[in-house]
Amino acid sequence: MLVLKNLEEIELMRESALIVSKTLGMLAGEIKPGVTTLKLDKLAEDFIRDHGAEPGFLGLYDFPNTLCISPNEQVVHGIPNNDLLQEGDILSVDCGALKNEFYGDHAYTFQVGEVSEETKNLLEVTKASLYKGIAAFTINNRVGDLGFAIQSYAEANGYGVVRELVGHGLGKEMHESPEIPNYGKRGRGKKFQNGMVIAIEPMINQGTKNIKHFDDGWTIKTADGKPSAHFEHNVALIDGKPNLLSTFKYVNEALGIETEEEKPFQSNSISVS
């Protein structure tokens, strides 16, 4: 069932999303060779609780940790452990927070030290495809238009678009209607309405679109063992246009990245602090 949100509820969701944004920004300064993902997980849990929220993933569907951390060929849902990060790794960090009864949920794929140009390109294209999808989240479009925007951009750059894992509606439940695939056909699927809040999250593989499941029941990897990238934002449809609730501002500040990629999707009346 589709659950539309009013403006007051959307602002509460923005609070939850920004806690996740700030958590990812904090982690950006901690991700380096020699660090364990279990340490990152503990830092994230403490940070979220210190900011008046609860970890959104911990215990959800019996998931054992605060973060889904997926290095290299792992696509999503990786479980934090004591393995040391290595120079040249990439690390998808997916984080959730629950505050005021609403969830925030988004992700960023980080470089660990210096990575290859081929890997950098995968990250750049995946992140750019996210913003292609956000731009398609308008009152005149449908779910298929958003998926097509992501798929066509990623595939034009030679990458595989995962089919089995999708974005989703977001609210008082972590996963609400509708599902938001990263592929699709124009003019197909549910029509977008004001008050919708969704998580858009392209999962793009350097090679095949196909995936495999680990025996742990959670971790998903690429079928060919090549790297995968994952970026995610929370977006509300307000007055017919996409409005970002989450931000990579804090990640960008920690990493020294200057960009205006979010500017078209930010509300002029609401500042990010």
N, C-alpha and C positions, 0 to 999 in steps of 0.2 A: 504494500500500500504506500502510495506517495504521501509524504508528510511535508507540507509547505510550512515555512517559518515566517513569522512576522518580524518587523525590524528590531524589536526588542530582543527577540530570541536570537536573531542573527548577530547582534552585538555581544550577547553572552557567548555565542559560538566563537566570535572573534577573540574573546579573552582566552578561551581554551586553545585555540589555534596558535595564538601568540606565545603561550607557554611552551608549546612544542617548538616554535620558531626559535625562542631564546635557548631552549635546551640544545637544539642542533647547533646554534651559534657557540654555546659553551663547549660542546664536544669538538667543534672544528679546531680549537686550539689544543686539543688533547690527542688527536689522531696523528700518530707518527710511528715510524718503525720501532719495534720493541715493546709496544703497548699491547695488552690483551683486550679482547672485546668484552670480557667479563668485567674488567675494570671500567670500561666505558659504560657498561650497563649499570653498574653501581653508582657512578657519577650522575647518570641521567635520573635514576630513581630518586636519589637524594635531592637533586635540583628541582624536580617536579614537585616533590612533597614540600620543599622549602618555599615554593611559590603558591602554596595553597591548593594544590590539585592532587589527584591520584593518578598513578601510571595507568594509561588506558589499555595497555596490552596485557599487563601482568594478571594472570588468571583468566583472561578472556578466552573462551573455548579451551581452557586449561593450558594456555601458553605459559611457560615457566619463567619468563623474564619481562623486563621493562621495554627492551629494545628488540626489534628484529634486525640482526646485523648479518649482512650477506656479502662476503668478499668474492671478488673475481668472477668465477663462473657461476656462483650462486646468484639466483635471480631475486628471490625474496624469502622471508620467513626463516632465515638462518638463526640458530640459537647461539647466544654468546658463550664463549669458552675460554680456556687458558692458552690457546695458541697465540704466538706472538705475530703481530703485524710485520710484514716485510716491505722493504723498499720496492716500489713499483706496483704494489697492490692497489686495487680500488676497493672501496667499502661502501655498500649501500646501507644507510642507517635510516630505519623506519621507526617512527616514534608516535605514541599517542598519549593524550592527557584528558582527564575527565574533571571538569569543574562546572559548578552551577547546573549539574545534571546533563551537560552537553559535552560531546567529544570534539577534540581536535586531533588530526591525524595527517602527518605528512612526512616526506622523506627527501633525502639528499644523498647523492653518491660522491664520496670524497676520494681524492687522490692521497695515497700514502707515500710521502716523499715525491721523487720524480718518477713520472710514468712515461711510457712511450708515446710518440705522436699519434700512433694508431689508436691507442687507448684514449688519449685526450679528445680525439675526434668523435669517438663513440659517446663520451660524456657530453660534449658540446651539442651533438645532434639530438641526443635524448632530451636534454634540457630544453633545447629549442622546440622540439616536438611538443613538449608540455605546454609551452606558450601558444603554439599553433592550436592546440586543443582548447585552451582557455579562450582564445579569440573567437572560437566557433560556438561558445556557450552563450547564445543570444536568444531572444524571445522568438525570433523567426525560424530557428533551427530545431533539429531533432538530434537524438542520440547518435544516429548514423552519420550526421554531418560532422560531429565532434570526432568520432572514431576515424572517419575518412581523413580529416585534417592531420591527425597524428600518423596514421598508417602511410598515407601518400608521401609525407615528408621523410619519414624514416626509411621507407623502402626505396625512395629515390636516391638516398644516400648509401644504399646497398646493405641495409641492416634487416634483421628479422624481428618481427613484432609478435610478442607472445600472445597467444589466443586464449589460453585456459585461465588466465588471471586478469582481472578487470578492476576499474575504479568503481565507485559506488556512491549512493546517497549517504548523507551523514547527519547526525542529530543526537537525539537522546539514545539512539542505538549506534554502535560503530558502523554497522552495515545496514543501510536502508535502501529502499527503492529510489531510483532505478539503478541497475547495473550500467556501468559506463565502460564499454570495451574500447580498446585502443586501435580498433579497426572497424570498418563499417562502410555502408553505402549511403550516399547522399539521399536525403529525403526519407530515410527509413527510421523506424523506432519511435519511442515516446517523444512527444513534443515538449520542449522546455517551457517552464512557467515561472513567473516571478515568485520568489519565495523558496525556490529550490536551492538546496545547498548540497554540493557534491565534492567528492575527492577525485581529482583527475590525476592518474598516475601511470604514465607510459613506462613499460618494462621492455627495453629494446636490447636485442642480442647482437653481438658482433658477427655471428654466423647464422646458423639455423634458428628458426622461430620455435623449434621443438624443445621440450623440456623433459626432465626426469625428476622423480621424487626420491629423496633420501629415505633410509629405513627409519629415521627418527620420527617420521610422521609429520614433519613440518618443512624441513629445508627443501627448496626446489632449485635445481641447477639446469644449465643449458645441456642439451643432449650431446653436443659436440665438444663440450669442455671449454668453449671460448667465452670471453668475458661478457657480462651483462650489466646494464646500467638502469637505474630507477630513480626518477624524480617525481615528487607529488606535491600538489597544492590543494588547499581547501578554498572553494569559490562559491559565492552566493550570487544568485540572479536577482538584481535590483534594478527597477525601472528599465527592464529589458536588456541590461548589460551585465557582463561579468564583473564581480567585485571580489578582489582577493581578501580572504580572511587571514591567511598565513603569509609569511614573507621569508625570503632568504637574506634579508637585510643583515641579520646578525652573523650569518655564515660569511657573507661577503665582507663584512667589517673585519672579522677574525682572519680571513684569508687575504685581505688587501685587494679585493676584486671591486672594480668600479663598473657599474652597469645600470642602465635605465630600463631593463627588460620588463620590470613589474609596473612601471609608471602608467601604462595605458589601462591598467586594471585596478588601480587604487582609487578609493573615494577621495574626492577633494575636501570633504567635510570631516574626514577622520584621519588623524595623524597616527603614525606608528611610533611609539616611544620605547 
